[in-house]
Amino acid sequence: MIQPRFLHSIRWIALCVWALIPSPVLSQVGRTEVSKVAFQGNESFPDDSLARAIVTRETECRSVVFTPFCWAGANFAIQRFYLLERDVPLDRLRLEAWYYQRGFREINVDTLTSLGEEGRATVSFIIDEGEPVIATRVDFEGSDGVTEDGLFEGLPLQLGDRLSILALNATRDTLERRLANIGYGRVNVLRRHLIPAVEPYTALVTFDIDPGSRVRYGPIMVSGNSELSEVTVLNTLQFSTGDLYSRDEVQQGQGRLFGLDIIRSASVIGDFRSNPDSVIPIAVNVVEGDAYRVRYGGGWTTAECFGVEAQWAARNFFGGGRLLQVRGRVANLLTPQFQDVLCPQGGKEEFGELTGTVSLDFVQPWIFSTRNSFNTSLFIERQSFPDVFIREAVGVELALTRLIGRQTSFTVSYRPELARLDAAEVLFCTNLLVCNPEDVSILQDANWLAPIGFSFTRNLANNILNPSRGYSVVLEVEHASQWTGSNFRYDRAIAEGTLYSGFGRSGVFAARIRGGWVGAGAFEALLQTPGTFDLVHPQKRFYAGGANSVRGFAQGRLGPRVLTIDPVRLLGPGPEGAGCNPSELMDLSCDPTSINEGRFVPRPTGGTRVLEGNLELRFPIGLNLEWVTFTDVGQVWGGRDEVDLSKLEVTPGVGVRYLSPVGPIRIDLAYRFGAGEPLAVVTSQLEVFDPNVHEESDRIRIDDNVIPYIRTHELTALNTSMLFGEASSFSFRRFQLHISIGQAF
């Protein structure tokens, strides 16, 4: 029998009500809910540390994100825990063992379980810590023949610390690792301690060190390779037979093997049972992937709309683990069609046309030394920076990278490119006062940009796609001048640091700070503009705002800007126009403030200094889902501006991450507090119509009237600025949405 449609609706409504409304009857059938777990008497350790040592847990909100729903008692937001009588006495033993491991030998824990209203229980752990045992003496025996500086510095167990078994083990492991890294591959460290009966709260700690003899690498046997030669594998390891053994070096060699694109898995294992004991043979096993690989994909972001990309790679090009790949990418697909729906940050008109890049990349894994690698890339690209400039370039990039430490590298690069710009005349005119069409054409036409760069990178984050622990540091310096083959002279420096650490039971605290400066030299090729100009190429100026910057702003919208408008708008009658006459427009006295701000086009002009900071708290809210709360700050200052930290924009927000195999798919919503700001208004200059020079069709038409003036290609700024942006304390227009792939930093 077919049931009426409204019965299905009733069922769905009932299901939603059941999920949102607490159900005390269901939660108490045969079980007692734990409403609170309390700790009393713990002076040395906080409650959250002790809570992680036991099994009994109290009912809690699944995530801080669901706090309002938890207050309302919604079932889906609450994670309920129930009392198991057998767990409470076991938890008492767990706490005593936990304290004992940390030096409290007289620890005593009692429990109290009380039932409250509605049958909910409170479990209390009453703790008598007692006096801890202190390490009053720490000796090291058997290390007389070891002369390594700093061997005993910064150890986990220090004189005067509590006698923690965890610190004892960590100190033993640290000593073994340090000695194993300087050639003592068969080192053995034993720990012992004595607690005198007459002084039961003091401990005499001794570490017995048996370093053994110094050892070197024995024969290195390679297996599993078919495409890669044995020589390539050995060169990648960066150690060889006869070198002094180092445990960390073996682990780093295994990591470097993974750096070869063709390697799927690798293991590097030492044979410590071999004779003689002065050498350690090494067994290397690799599993190779396909020699050739094709990849392709597509995506969508609010800034570049739809995009597709493809890649072909030869992963052992002419042997040696060399990589040759061809890459192609096209973006801004369907931007004009979806500008107002899916791609609100995409460019309009010429800025919304297709962009892309094609490159041929070559990687030599080692050159001159096994610690060096060489990269080169030939590229052709078209880049659109909405409302700033359009760049077309062809060039080559050469880079030599040297590993100088664990996950630490130094790179020297050279990137000559022949680039031309479109739609950058507003930037040149407003920032540099170069408004003559002939000079603007010189700046926009093909010019050489050829910087030499130096960069230092140290990345100790624990995950490439979604880090939760560790840090990274990046320092970059660029210089371009006539001797590097560049038409533009500039110096540029950027410093960036990120930090990741745990927060609570499963959260992640992430922080980033980034600062940059660029200084320019003279550009002397202009024809009509007198003098020489310190001119920063638009590509090398700083722009802020966007999904990986200050998220309260759209891409590049934070920092210096101007407003552009068609002169016809200024000449037209109100309310759509300013009602200016041609002479007012020509002497720049036209007042544009009566025009609705929606008629203006804001154009970022970039700056010479930038400062950005980001703070994030990430919480899991389900399988492969994260909730994020963040605050971004930042500002860009122009060449004539003083750096004023009070001008920093602060934009808080929230976001959701789906942890996909290709990286977190990210949705962020941020809010900017900044109210309206006065901006310069830039428009085209007028010229009196001359029938002997101009075409009749060039004359300006205002509604049905044709006036004896024409629009020139020369830009100019009006004397009166325009207050642009919402002036009210709150506006929905200040919310900014970003959708992209990958964490913000």
VOGU-3710 file (C-alpha; in Angstrom, 3 decimals, decimal comma):
1> miqprflhsi> 0,000/0,000/0,000  1,315/3,437/-0,908  1,633/5,659/2,159  0,807/9,356/2,020  3,810/11,650/1,467  3,155/13,496/4,749  3,807/10,296/6,752  7,386/10,252/5,471  7,750/13,872/6,566  6,462/13,030/10,041
11> rwialcvwal> 9,015/10,238/10,368  11,879/12,593/9,424  10,668/15,226/11,896  10,466/12,624/14,661  14,002/11,427/13,884  15,369/14,987/14,056  13,584/15,658/17,367  15,049/12,436/18,811  18,556/13,544/17,782  18,261/17,041/19,219
21> ipspvlsqvg> 16,284/16,478/22,429  18,040/14,703/25,318  16,537/11,378/26,259  17,198/10,648/29,962  15,172/7,445/29,921  17,229/5,851/27,149  20,519/6,991/28,690  19,868/5,389/32,048  18,505/1,958/31,184  20,912/-0,427/32,918
31> rtevskvafq> 23,756/2,142/32,974  24,926/5,018/35,140  26,246/8,026/33,317  29,425/9,675/34,632  28,689/13,355/34,996  32,054/14,333/36,447  35,526/12,947/37,160  37,288/14,939/39,872  40,822/14,898/41,256  41,639/16,121/44,759
41> gnesfpddsl> 45,044/16,659/46,314  47,044/16,720/43,065  49,542/19,528/43,513  52,257/18,495/41,046  50,216/17,645/37,957  47,105/19,241/36,371  43,772/17,457/36,057  43,997/16,980/32,296  47,287/15,061/32,634  45,780/12,724/35,197
51> araivtrete> 42,610/12,279/33,135  44,680/10,858/30,286  46,135/8,219/32,635  42,793/6,581/33,491  39,956/4,850/31,648  36,957/6,389/33,421  35,823/9,489/31,594  33,073/11,994/32,151  30,350/12,862/29,681  31,592/15,755/27,575
61> crsvvftpfc> 30,973/17,840/24,525  32,345/16,168/21,402  34,120/19,367/20,401  34,324/22,981/21,501  32,579/23,712/18,218  29,417/22,029/19,522  29,386/23,938/22,835  26,104/25,811/22,160  24,400/22,528/21,196  25,797/20,833/24,310
71> waganfaiqr> 24,332/23,584/26,471  20,993/22,875/24,791  21,396/19,143/25,501  21,482/17,990/21,867  22,398/14,287/21,766  24,489/14,466/18,578  26,856/16,985/20,210  27,389/15,069/23,483  29,703/12,102/23,959  28,319/10,112/26,887
81> fyllerdvpl> 30,398/7,879/29,143  29,037/5,376/31,655  30,277/3,988/34,920  31,911/0,565/34,900  32,470/-0,559/38,477  35,513/-2,671/37,638  37,327/0,278/36,030  37,367/2,563/39,087  39,675/0,407/41,292  41,863/-0,270/38,251
91> drlrleawyy> 42,077/3,468/37,619  43,281/3,912/41,189  46,135/1,511/40,447  46,820/3,270/37,155  47,178/6,617/38,923  49,487/5,167/41,564  51,668/3,617/38,876  51,634/6,895/36,945  52,825/8,847/39,980  55,392/6,168/40,907
101> qrgfreinvd> 56,973/6,423/37,454  57,442/10,154/38,043  59,235/9,887/41,374  56,453/9,744/43,954  57,197/6,525/45,865  54,694/7,192/48,702  51,730/7,867/46,460  48,337/6,796/47,784  45,064/7,130/45,873  41,541/6,548/47,192
111> tltslgeegr> 38,254/6,734/45,284  34,776/7,958/46,027  31,761/7,373/43,793  28,579/9,309/44,545  25,218/9,185/42,785  23,466/12,432/42,108  20,128/13,377/40,663  18,697/11,273/37,853  21,143/8,490/38,663  24,241/10,289/37,351
121> atvsfiideg> 27,551/9,574/39,077  30,511/11,657/40,197  33,803/9,785/40,488  36,449/11,369/42,704  40,085/10,353/43,031  41,543/11,514/46,336  45,317/11,757/46,001  48,010/11,884/48,688  51,152/12,532/46,676  53,671/12,305/49,503
131> epviatrvdf> 57,196/13,623/49,109  58,979/12,865/45,815  62,413/11,279/45,508  65,013/13,721/44,189  68,110/12,847/42,156  70,809/14,431/44,325  73,666/12,892/42,379  74,046/11,855/38,715  77,224/10,024/37,663  78,453/8,695/34,322
141> egsdgvtedg> 80,894/5,779/34,345  82,799/4,115/31,531  83,031/7,158/29,250  86,660/8,048/29,930  87,727/7,261/26,373  84,963/9,416/24,823  85,997/13,009/24,223  82,888/14,312/22,466  81,980/17,840/23,585  78,447/18,325/24,875
151> lfeglplqlg> 77,821/14,614/25,441  76,327/15,185/28,903  74,669/18,563/28,259  70,909/19,075/28,103  69,992/15,541/29,189  66,370/14,813/30,192  67,381/13,998/33,816  69,219/16,796/35,572  70,627/17,100/39,060  67,805/18,074/41,436
161> drlsilalna> 65,009/16,624/39,272  62,460/14,136/40,536  63,534/10,502/40,066  61,329/9,848/37,050  61,642/6,456/35,382  60,597/8,154/32,144  63,453/10,652/32,447  65,890/7,852/33,322  64,962/5,934/30,167  65,019/9,083/28,026
171> trdtlerrla> 68,494/9,969/29,343  69,771/6,480/28,564  68,317/6,640/25,034  69,761/10,120/24,455  73,246/9,000/25,480  73,050/5,964/23,194  71,877/8,067/20,258  74,574/10,700/20,721  77,314/8,083/20,928  75,890/6,085/17,997
181> nigygrvnvl> 76,069/9,231/15,886  79,828/9,623/16,429  80,801/6,087/15,496  79,957/4,009/18,570  77,403/1,886/16,748  77,339/-0,913/19,353  77,064/1,341/22,398  75,183/0,044/25,429  74,092/2,221/28,362  72,726/0,787/31,617
191> rrhlipavep> 71,032/2,850/34,287  70,841/2,231/38,017  69,898/4,203/41,060  70,210/3,845/44,815  67,843/5,261/47,433  69,640/5,233/50,824  67,570/3,909/53,713  68,654/6,822/55,880  67,625/9,351/53,215  64,533/7,835/51,534
201> ytalvtfdid> 63,820/10,975/49,484  67,188/11,168/47,747  68,551/9,059/44,899  72,052/8,400/43,616  71,825/7,816/39,864  74,518/6,155/37,774  74,679/5,550/34,034  77,135/2,798/33,066  78,365/3,468/29,533  79,936/0,764/27,409
211> pgsrvrygpi> 80,712/2,556/24,137  82,542/-0,349/22,558  84,946/0,369/19,762  84,292/2,925/17,071  82,881/1,303/13,959  82,714/2,119/10,294  80,341/1,159/7,534  81,097/-2,255/6,096  79,938/-3,532/2,705  76,695/-1,900/1,499
221> mvsgnselse> 74,473/-4,432/-0,277  71,685/-3,095/-2,517  68,675/-5,206/-3,531  65,312/-4,710/-5,237  66,543/-2,222/-7,860  65,876/-2,815/-11,530  65,627/0,630/-13,191  67,958/2,385/-10,753  71,619/1,503/-10,821  73,432/0,481/-7,655
231> vtvlntlqfs> 75,674/3,534/-8,023  72,628/5,823/-7,938  71,347/4,218/-4,738  74,754/4,472/-3,065  75,183/8,114/-4,086  71,752/8,934/-2,698  72,631/7,454/0,708  75,464/10,003/1,076  77,645/7,600/3,080  79,929/4,852/1,850
241> tgdlysrdev> 81,981/1,884/3,003  84,743/3,000/5,374  82,981/6,133/6,638  82,445/6,547/10,379  79,068/5,079/11,378  76,189/7,385/12,365  72,724/6,171/13,335  71,022/9,394/12,249  72,891/9,305/8,955  71,446/5,864/8,217
251> qqgqgrlfgl> 67,915/7,128/8,901  68,454/10,237/6,792  69,825/8,114/3,953  66,607/6,118/3,961  64,647/9,357/3,793  66,720/10,587/0,850  65,930/7,415/-1,076  62,260/8,348/-0,801  63,221/11,659/-2,417  63,844/9,817/-5,695
261> diirsasvig> 60,534/9,992/-7,507  60,732/6,395/-8,729  61,150/4,892/-5,224  57,943/3,562/-3,621  59,539/2,199/-0,436  63,026/1,745/0,969  64,769/0,304/4,022  68,347/0,777/5,241  69,325/-1,698/8,002  72,644/-2,330/9,736
271> dfrsnpdsvi> 73,795/-5,861/10,688  75,069/-5,525/14,262  75,740/-9,277/14,652  78,528/-9,342/12,077  82,244/-9,846/12,694  84,595/-8,137/13,079  83,027/-5,669/15,496  84,824/-2,720/13,903  82,473/-2,630/10,875  78,703/-2,724/10,398
281> piavnvvegd> 77,456/-4,081/7,034  74,455/-2,230/5,615  71,561/-3,854/3,726  69,572/-1,535/1,423  66,295/-2,718/-0,090  64,250/-0,589/-2,489  60,902/-1,090/-4,214  60,558/0,855/-7,448  57,498/2,278/-9,099  56,794/2,664/-12,803
291> ayrvrygggw> 59,539/4,302/-14,841  56,939/6,566/-16,533  53,907/8,131/-14,940  50,971/10,214/-16,102  48,827/12,210/-13,704  45,909/14,526/-14,267  43,274/16,252/-12,205  41,000/19,208/-11,779  39,606/21,455/-9,094  37,657/24,535/-8,162
301> ttaecfgvea> 38,451/27,515/-5,969  36,660/30,792/-5,365  39,716/32,678/-6,700  40,485/30,820/-9,954  37,146/29,124/-10,615  37,673/25,784/-12,405  41,096/24,444/-13,343  42,643/21,334/-14,867  46,211/20,074/-14,903  48,230/17,165/-16,259
311> qwaarnffgg> 51,740/15,812/-15,844  53,970/13,295/-17,628  57,172/12,177/-15,924  60,146/9,979/-16,775  61,325/9,054/-13,296  64,712/7,578/-14,228  65,643/9,692/-17,224  68,847/8,281/-18,720  69,487/6,564/-15,380  70,873/8,096/-12,228
321> grllqvrgrv> 67,418/8,732/-10,750  67,073/11,830/-12,915  63,578/13,229/-13,328  62,193/14,750/-16,529  58,613/15,937/-16,487  56,219/17,994/-18,575  53,524/19,879/-16,695  50,535/21,837/-17,909  47,833/23,753/-16,078  44,844/25,829/-17,176
331> anlltpqfqd> 42,747/27,926/-14,762  39,972/30,526/-14,865  37,793/28,078/-16,791  34,174/29,336/-16,933  35,010/32,341/-14,759  32,792/34,776/-16,727  29,843/32,360/-16,568  30,114/31,702/-12,805  31,521/35,025/-11,617  28,564/35,839/-9,379
341> vlcpqggkee> 27,867/32,298/-8,135  30,855/29,979/-7,675  33,817/32,252/-8,407  33,249/35,584/-6,603  36,994/36,314/-6,358  37,678/35,575/-10,026  38,672/38,419/-12,297  36,297/40,331/-14,528  36,671/41,170/-18,209  40,312/40,600/-19,286
351> fgeltgtvsl> 41,240/39,454/-15,763  38,772/36,588/-16,096  40,297/35,152/-19,253  42,151/31,834/-19,260  45,432/31,574/-17,385  47,898/28,724/-17,357  51,429/27,436/-17,516  53,423/24,855/-19,447  56,827/23,784/-18,170  59,576/21,276/-18,850
361> dfvqpwifst> 61,382/20,333/-15,621  64,614/18,425/-15,109  66,030/17,263/-11,759  69,560/15,927/-11,232  69,491/14,252/-7,759  73,199/14,848/-7,083  75,853/17,015/-8,686  79,478/17,637/-7,590  78,495/16,129/-4,224  75,881/13,705/-2,986
371> rnsfntslfi> 74,497/16,531/-0,835  73,787/18,722/-3,864  70,881/18,573/-6,309  70,245/20,599/-9,446  66,884/21,670/-10,901  66,094/23,470/-14,112  62,773/24,459/-15,625  61,717/25,998/-18,932  58,314/27,673/-18,681  55,693/29,645/-20,548
381> erqsfpdvfi> 52,886/31,109/-18,463  50,027/33,561/-18,339  49,104/34,861/-14,892  46,192/37,058/-13,883  46,203/39,007/-10,648  42,615/40,316/-10,575  42,362/44,091/-10,948  46,163/44,504/-10,674  47,912/43,163/-13,764  48,030/40,360/-16,326
391> reavgvelal> 51,448/38,834/-16,885  52,725/36,784/-19,804  56,226/35,357/-19,510  58,686/32,889/-20,955  61,837/31,975/-19,109  64,092/29,484/-17,401  64,846/28,760/-13,747  68,104/27,214/-12,517  68,535/26,124/-8,898  71,324/24,396/-6,972
401> trligrqtsf> 70,304/23,042/-3,565  72,613/21,735/-0,852  71,528/19,793/2,233  73,259/21,388/5,211  71,475/19,513/7,993  68,466/17,445/8,925  65,546/18,679/6,811  67,601/21,819/6,219  68,729/23,135/2,847  70,315/26,155/1,200
411> tvsyrpelar> 69,461/27,060/-2,409  71,031/29,380/-4,965  68,789/30,144/-7,949  68,707/32,231/-11,118  65,434/32,952/-12,949  65,681/35,075/-16,103  62,342/35,663/-17,809  61,028/37,891/-20,557  57,725/39,218/-19,247  55,120/41,647/-20,477
421> ldaaevlfct> 52,235/43,164/-18,545  48,702/44,157/-19,433  46,220/46,304/-17,493  48,933/47,640/-15,129  48,658/51,280/-16,164  46,715/52,210/-13,015  49,485/50,859/-10,815  52,215/52,750/-12,704  50,298/56,007/-12,701  49,188/56,044/-9,063
431> nllvcnpedv> 52,311/54,638/-7,429  55,049/56,021/-9,661  53,332/58,993/-11,313  54,196/57,492/-14,707  50,963/58,281/-16,555  52,156/59,122/-20,059  50,863/56,434/-22,458  54,244/56,066/-24,198  56,085/55,492/-20,921  53,395/53,150/-19,620
441> silqdanwla> 53,768/51,188/-22,842  57,527/50,875/-22,231  56,925/49,530/-18,745  54,247/47,107/-19,881  56,049/45,812/-22,973  58,437/42,862/-22,793  61,225/43,492/-20,275  63,801/41,204/-18,734  63,354/40,301/-15,076  66,351/38,222/-13,964
451> pigfsftrnl> 66,834/37,853/-10,199  69,451/35,784/-8,460  68,104/34,283/-5,256  69,307/32,716/-2,029  67,014/30,758/0,266  67,355/28,882/3,544  64,718/26,315/4,484  64,341/24,215/7,615  61,202/22,086/7,854  60,735/19,884/10,923
461> annilnpsrg> 56,949/19,585/10,646  55,713/16,022/11,096  53,446/15,923/8,045  53,549/17,601/4,653  49,797/17,797/4,034  48,417/18,260/7,549  51,121/18,978/10,166  50,303/18,770/13,859  53,758/19,014/15,467  57,028/20,740/14,631
471> ysvvleveha> 58,044/23,959/12,936  59,454/25,410/9,733  61,584/28,435/8,880  62,067/30,024/5,447  64,400/32,915/4,580  64,552/34,237/1,002  66,665/36,992/-0,529  66,579/38,171/-4,171  68,649/40,672/-6,130  68,173/41,859/-9,709
481> sqwtgsnfry> 70,176/44,494/-11,582  71,902/45,136/-14,870  74,703/42,651/-14,106  72,142/39,844/-13,632  70,569/40,711/-17,011  67,496/42,489/-15,606  65,843/45,692/-16,856  64,409/46,206/-13,373  66,684/46,602/-10,356  65,446/45,555/-6,940
491> draiaegtly> 66,359/43,845/-3,664  63,776/41,686/-1,911  63,749/39,771/1,383  61,101/37,524/2,962  61,146/35,719/6,319  58,489/33,229/7,408  58,118/30,942/10,417  55,408/28,429/11,337  54,807/26,435/14,505  52,567/23,436/15,200
501> sgfgrsgvfa> 51,857/21,906/18,617  49,261/19,818/20,409  46,303/21,479/22,075  44,204/19,537/24,571  43,563/15,879/23,876  43,392/15,951/20,102  43,533/19,559/18,952  46,306/21,368/17,097  47,565/24,889/17,688  49,158/26,424/14,582
511> arirggwvga> 50,826/29,807/14,219  52,565/31,630/11,381  54,321/34,954/10,957  55,588/36,379/7,668  57,319/39,617/6,848  58,795/41,056/3,682  60,588/44,083/2,275  61,463/45,151/-1,256  63,587/48,087/-2,375  63,974/49,289/-5,956
521> gafeallqtp> 66,613/50,842/-8,127  66,390/53,283/-11,009  64,588/52,571/-14,282  65,986/54,972/-16,901  64,263/53,939/-20,123  61,265/56,289/-19,940  60,789/58,816/-22,736  58,336/61,446/-21,545  58,439/61,320/-17,748  61,373/63,442/-16,494
531> gtfdlvhpqk> 63,988/62,036/-14,138  64,685/58,450/-13,078  62,413/56,347/-10,925  62,976/53,747/-8,239  60,519/51,304/-9,724  59,485/47,946/-8,243  58,164/45,558/-10,853  54,460/44,845/-10,122  55,211/41,117/-9,939  57,660/41,724/-7,066
541> rfyaggansv> 55,468/44,058/-5,025  53,666/42,641/-1,986  49,946/41,921/-1,953  48,002/40,483/0,978  44,616/38,915/1,492  43,336/35,564/0,291  42,902/31,948/1,312  46,537/31,599/2,460  46,997/35,107/3,797  44,627/37,377/5,746
551> rgfaqgrlgp> 41,355/35,562/5,130  39,063/38,482/5,924  39,997/39,904/2,514  39,715/38,594/-1,024  42,843/37,754/-2,995  45,229/40,748/-2,936  42,630/43,167/-1,525  44,476/44,124/1,665  46,782/47,114/1,387  47,081/50,194/-0,819
561> rvltidpvrl> 44,289/50,576/-3,388  42,797/53,163/-5,726  39,376/53,484/-7,321  38,961/53,607/-11,078  35,926/54,914/-12,935  34,984/55,755/-16,501  34,982/59,546/-17,106  31,496/59,198/-18,607  30,245/58,372/-15,091  31,784/61,550/-13,753
571> lgpgpegagc> 30,273/63,661/-16,515  26,815/62,088/-16,327  23,983/63,622/-14,307  22,983/62,270/-10,878  22,157/60,005/-9,237  24,198/57,663/-11,483  26,884/60,274/-12,218  28,747/63,125/-10,511  27,417/65,852/-12,779  30,876/67,337/-13,422
581> npselmdlsc> 31,554/69,432/-16,502  34,549/68,670/-18,778  36,629/71,553/-17,464  36,273/70,276/-13,866  37,409/66,862/-14,978  40,389/68,278/-16,877  41,590/70,439/-13,956  40,895/67,498/-11,562  38,459/69,466/-9,370  35,550/67,099/-10,106
591> dptsinegrf> 33,938/65,781/-6,902  33,031/62,066/-7,249  31,548/61,549/-3,761  27,926/61,669/-4,923  28,331/58,478/-6,996  27,338/55,134/-5,490  30,495/53,185/-4,543  29,291/50,216/-6,581  30,151/52,191/-9,735  33,855/52,264/-8,809
601> vprptggtrv> 36,359/49,442/-9,409  38,894/49,067/-6,570  42,390/48,297/-7,893  45,137/47,050/-5,513  48,495/48,711/-6,129  50,617/46,617/-3,770  53,331/47,759/-1,413  56,986/47,499/-0,503  56,563/46,050/2,996  54,249/43,383/4,324
611> legnlelrfp> 53,535/41,810/7,698  51,151/38,897/8,258  50,309/36,728/11,255  47,957/33,771/11,626  46,714/31,765/14,611  44,611/28,602/14,295  43,033/26,060/16,619  42,037/22,828/14,855  39,671/20,304/16,454  38,452/16,953/15,098
621> iglnlewvtf> 34,647/16,799/14,867  34,210/13,427/13,233  35,735/10,985/10,819  38,079/12,954/8,510  36,561/16,286/9,571  38,141/19,224/11,417  36,717/22,443/12,781  39,010/25,466/12,829  38,838/28,805/14,587  41,389/31,363/13,465
631> tdvgqvwggr> 42,503/34,952/13,668  44,567/36,590/10,934  46,330/39,941/11,115  48,234/41,775/8,435  48,900/44,891/6,424  50,800/46,086/3,353  52,498/49,472/3,300  53,377/51,486/0,215  56,762/53,069/-0,449  55,691/56,456/0,905
641> devdlsklev> 53,954/55,062/4,018  55,406/54,715/7,495  55,091/51,226/9,006  52,359/51,719/11,610  51,379/48,569/13,515  48,151/50,241/14,623  47,042/49,901/10,983  47,139/46,094/11,134  43,834/44,551/10,085  42,440/41,828/12,372
651> tpgvgvryls> 40,082/39,264/10,827  38,725/36,350/12,925  36,899/33,428/11,377  35,908/29,773/11,416  36,377/26,951/8,965  35,847/23,280/8,163  38,402/20,810/6,779  37,734/17,497/5,053  40,916/15,425/5,300  41,029/13,906/1,821
661> pvgpiridla> 43,875/11,741/0,437  45,167/14,709/-1,609  45,128/17,094/1,338  42,574/18,996/3,434  39,680/20,437/1,422  39,138/23,758/3,145  36,194/26,126/3,637  36,913/29,312/5,633  34,608/32,176/6,553  36,253/35,313/7,989
671> yrfgagepla> 35,086/38,770/9,014  36,954/42,050/8,663  36,259/44,923/11,063  37,817/47,723/9,022  35,348/50,445/8,075  35,457/52,695/5,019  38,716/54,333/3,948  39,420/57,317/1,681  40,832/56,192/-1,655  42,155/58,148/-4,608
681> vvtsqlevfd> 39,928/58,165/-7,692  41,669/57,513/-11,017  40,098/58,149/-14,393  41,057/58,888/-18,003  41,944/62,458/-18,917  39,934/64,392/-21,511  41,038/66,270/-24,598  39,150/68,799/-26,747  37,878/67,212/-29,955  39,873/68,208/-33,059
691> pnvheesdri> 38,197/67,148/-36,331  41,572/67,297/-38,101  43,065/64,730/-35,708  40,258/62,700/-34,172  37,493/60,531/-35,536  33,895/61,599/-35,048  33,198/58,295/-33,323  35,774/59,161/-30,652  33,576/61,894/-29,209  32,100/61,162/-25,759
701> riddnvipyi> 28,381/60,417/-25,636  26,445/61,162/-22,430  22,948/59,740/-22,639  21,732/61,154/-25,973  24,142/64,096/-26,076  27,533/64,106/-27,830  30,078/66,536/-26,374  33,176/67,965/-28,136  35,647/65,997/-26,018  37,387/62,644/-26,349
711> rtheltalnt> 38,794/60,188/-23,803  42,625/59,863/-23,885  44,822/56,952/-22,766  46,463/59,091/-20,092  45,319/58,425/-16,534  45,035/60,976/-13,763  43,907/61,145/-10,135  41,204/63,570/-9,010  41,923/66,016/-6,211  39,010/64,708/-4,118
721> smlfgeassf> 39,229/61,211/-2,650  36,264/58,893/-2,143  35,245/57,183/1,115  35,033/53,549/0,043  33,668/50,655/2,123  30,998/50,164/4,734  31,088/52,845/7,420  28,697/51,061/9,812  29,975/49,026/12,780  28,666/45,773/11,291
731> sfrrfqlhis> 27,917/44,640/7,765  27,291/41,275/6,162  29,357/42,502/3,205  32,469/42,241/5,381  32,243/38,451/5,528  34,681/36,726/3,177  34,379/33,098/2,006  37,314/31,005/0,773  37,250/27,475/-0,655  40,564/25,804/-1,480
741> igqaf> 42,745/22,705/-1,005  45,445/22,408/1,652  45,839/23,968/5,064  46,243/27,736/5,123  49,828/27,227/6,333
//
